[in-house]
Amino acid sequence: MTAAQHTLTAAFPEFEVVTEPRPDGGLLLTLRNADRVILKRAISRGQTQTAVQLEWVICSIRRDLALEAGMSPSIVHLQSHSRAGLPTYEYA
């Protein structure tokens, strides 16, 4: 099991996590519960290779699951996605 697969499995303990390799080096992530498939997501190779990108994928999946369940994510979780400030421009 790769580090990305281990991280994804640990991030969603309430689901059965199935990962399948994709031809481009990424992963196909499937989250299941006892009854049905809850979510399928293609994750690119680049997203699996860096911790920051993988954390963004996990956060977006959690947001999608919360929205599907009828809960809106808290503003604190949404603000955590803005890791860099906006660019500033200087006029000469």
C-alpha positions as CSV (number, residue, x, y, z in Angstrom):
1,M,0.0,0.0,0.0
2,T,1.4,3.4,-1.0
3,A,1.5,6.4,1.4
4,A,-1.3,8.0,-0.5
5,Q,-3.5,4.9,-0.1
6,H,-2.7,4.7,3.6
7,T,-3.5,8.4,4.1
8,L,-6.9,8.1,2.2
9,T,-7.8,5.0,4.2
10,A,-7.0,6.7,7.5
11,A,-8.9,9.9,6.5
12,F,-12.2,8.0,6.0
13,P,-12.5,5.4,8.7
14,E,-16.3,5.3,8.5
15,F,-16.2,4.0,5.0
16,E,-14.7,1.0,3.2
17,V,-12.0,2.7,1.1
18,V,-11.0,1.0,-2.2
19,T,-8.2,2.4,-4.4
20,E,-7.4,1.2,-7.8
21,P,-4.4,2.3,-9.9
22,R,-5.1,4.3,-13.0
23,P,-3.0,4.1,-16.2
24,D,-1.7,7.7,-15.7
25,G,-0.2,6.8,-12.3
26,G,-3.1,8.2,-10.3
27,L,-5.8,6.5,-8.2
28,L,-9.5,5.8,-8.6
29,L,-10.9,6.2,-5.1
30,T,-14.2,4.5,-4.1
31,L,-15.9,5.1,-0.8
32,R,-18.5,2.5,0.2
33,N,-20.7,1.9,3.2
34,A,-22.6,-1.3,3.9
35,D,-25.4,-0.5,1.4
36,R,-23.9,1.3,-1.6
37,V,-21.1,3.2,-3.2
38,I,-21.0,6.7,-1.7
39,L,-18.4,8.4,-3.9
40,K,-16.0,7.7,-6.7
41,R,-13.2,10.1,-7.4
42,A,-10.3,10.1,-9.8
43,I,-7.1,11.4,-8.2
44,S,-4.2,12.5,-10.4
45,R,-0.7,11.3,-9.9
46,G,0.4,14.8,-8.9
47,Q,-2.3,14.9,-6.2
48,T,-1.0,11.6,-4.7
49,Q,2.6,12.7,-4.5
50,T,2.5,15.7,-2.3
51,A,1.0,15.9,1.2
52,V,-0.5,19.4,0.6
53,Q,-2.3,18.3,-2.6
54,L,-3.5,15.1,-1.0
55,E,-4.9,17.1,2.0
56,W,-6.7,19.3,-0.4
57,V,-8.3,16.3,-2.1
58,I,-9.4,14.9,1.3
59,C,-10.9,18.3,2.3
60,S,-12.8,18.5,-0.9
61,I,-14.2,15.0,-0.5
62,R,-15.2,15.8,3.0
63,R,-16.9,19.0,1.8
64,D,-18.7,17.0,-0.9
65,L,-19.9,14.4,1.5
66,A,-21.2,17.1,3.9
67,L,-23.0,18.8,1.2
68,E,-24.6,15.6,0.0
69,A,-25.7,14.9,3.6
70,G,-27.4,18.3,3.7
71,M,-24.8,19.9,6.0
72,S,-22.8,22.9,4.9
73,P,-19.2,23.0,5.9
74,S,-18.2,25.5,8.5
75,I,-16.5,28.6,7.4
76,V,-13.3,27.7,9.2
77,H,-12.8,24.7,7.0
78,L,-13.4,26.7,3.9
79,Q,-10.9,29.3,5.0
80,S,-8.2,26.7,5.5
81,H,-8.1,26.3,1.7
82,S,-6.7,29.8,1.2
83,R,-3.1,29.0,2.0
84,A,-1.5,31.9,0.0
85,G,-2.4,35.5,-0.1
86,L,-3.6,37.3,-3.2
87,P,-1.0,38.7,-5.5
88,T,-0.2,42.4,-5.2
89,Y,0.7,44.7,-8.0
90,E,2.9,47.8,-7.9
91,Y,2.5,50.6,-10.4
92,A,5.7,52.1,-11.7
